[in-house]
Structure formats: C-alpha cells, structure tokens
Amino acid sequence: MTMEKRKQDALTCGAPDTVYFTGTEFGQNKIKAAQLSGETDRETTIRLSNNWQVCMLKKGYHYTGNCDSKFTKNTPACRAL
C-alpha cells in the first residue's frame, strides 16, 4: 500500500484534496454543498465523516486510532473494531 494509493482511496471516498486528512476537515464549501435541510454544519460534518469512514472500511482499511473518547467510540471505524 502506497501513500498515493491511500490518498486516491480517500479522495474517492469523499475526502478533500489536502495533504493530510483525518475525516473531519471537509471545508465550508463542501459542508454547505452537502448540507441537508435543517441540518447544522456540525451534523453535516459528522455525516460526511461517517460516510467517509464506511467507504474506507469497505476498501479494506482499518482504524488504528483511539476509540475511547466520547467523540470517537460510536463512529463507524470504532464500531468495526
């Protein structure tokens, strides 16, 4: 697995074209474009992040971060562990 392949997979799954992406930095333009009626920016970011995680998991990636915090323990990546 190369860094370029990981980056391409992340982009395919909806990540912004940045040097380093953790699953939450989508940028205001992408958030506003994806926002559903009545949804806050935070809710949109969480939905985009969850969708990105599911896509990456389906591509065979495994989350190696911390799943102990209240912010991460219920994410798709942590539930897959």
Secondary structure, DSSP 8 states (H G I E B T S, - for coil): --HHHHHHHHHHTT--S-SS--SS---HHHHHHH--TT--HHHHHHHHHHHHHHHHHHTT----S---STTTTTSHHHHT-
